[in-house]
C-alpha cells in the first residue's frame, strides 16, 4: 500500500435487510475498475444482527463480484460497534462507508479513486438521492433528511458545525470516504454511547473538524438510498428528529472545554429557538399540511436539544 497506489475498503454495516444489502453489493460489483493504479478494493460487510442473516447474501454475491467481499459479525447490536468493527477489519489507506439500503451509480468507484489520488482532503462527502417508496408522504424536511444535494463543484469545503456550515447538508457516513491515517486512528473511532440512537457519525465529524481535518464535496459520487414508506410515518420522524437533537447537543457539548457548561449553553440556545418557533406558528399553520408537519418535526429537534434524558433508542427501528 503506497501513496502512488492507494487502497480502498468499502464498509457496509447491515441489520436484517438482506435483499437491500444484495442490491447494494451488486451495485458495487458492477463498478468499472479505476483507470489509475491502485492498491486494491476490499468490501467488508459487518452484520450487526444476532442471527447473522446477512452471511448467505455476502457468500453468494462474493462468488460473482470482482472485488473481495468479507462477512464480519459485530455484537451487541449497536451501530458504533458495527462501524468500529468495519474500520478494524483491514488496513487500507482509505475507508468508504456505504449504507446497506444504498446503491452506487456507475462511475462511483472511479470517481473516488480520482479524488483520493488528486486531493489532499481528509474526507470526501458524496451525493445522496432519496428513492421514496411513498414520495407523496415526503415533506420538505423528510426530503432533506434522506437526501444530500449541493449545487457546488467537487472540492467545495464542508463543515460539520460553525458559521461556515452549509444549511441542509448533514455530514454523515452514508456515502462518505475517509483517509485512514488522519481520521480513523482513535481507539474507538465511533463512540458506542451514540450507538442506540444514532449521531455517532456526526460526533466523529465534529471531533475531526476540531482537529483541523478537511472535508470536501464529491459531486460525481452518487448513492441512491431506498426510503420505505414506514420511514415517512409521522411518529417515526418525530422520534428521529428528537434523537437527532439529542445527538447534536451531546456531540457539541463533548467538544467544549467544559462539557457541562456547554450543555447548558446549548439548552439556552434551544430555548431561543423554541421561542422563535412559537412566534412562527401562525405562518406554519397558514402554509399547509406539509408545513405544519415539518413544524412539528422542528419542535421535536429542539426538544431533543433540551432533553435531560438518555439518547432516544432509534437504531434498528423501522
Secondary structure as UniProt FT lines:
FT   STRAND          8..14
FT   HELIX           18..29
FT   STRAND          41..47
FT   TURN            53..54
FT   HELIX           55..64
FT   STRAND          68..73
FT   HELIX           79..88
FT   STRAND          94..97
FT   TURN            100..101
FT   STRAND          102..104
FT   TURN            106..107
FT   HELIX           108..118
FT   STRAND          123..132
FT   TURN            133..134
FT   HELIX           135..137
FT   HELIX           140..145
FT   TURN            154..155
FT   STRAND          157..158
FT   TURN            163..164
FT   TURN            167..168
FT   TURN            174..175
FT   STRAND          176..179
FT   HELIX           180..183
FT   HELIX           192..194
FT   TURN            195..197
FT   HELIX           200..210
FT   TURN            211..212
FT   STRAND          215..227
FT   HELIX           229..232
FT   HELIX           234..254
FT   HELIX           259..279
FT   HELIX           281..286
FT   HELIX           289..306
FT   TURN            315..316
//
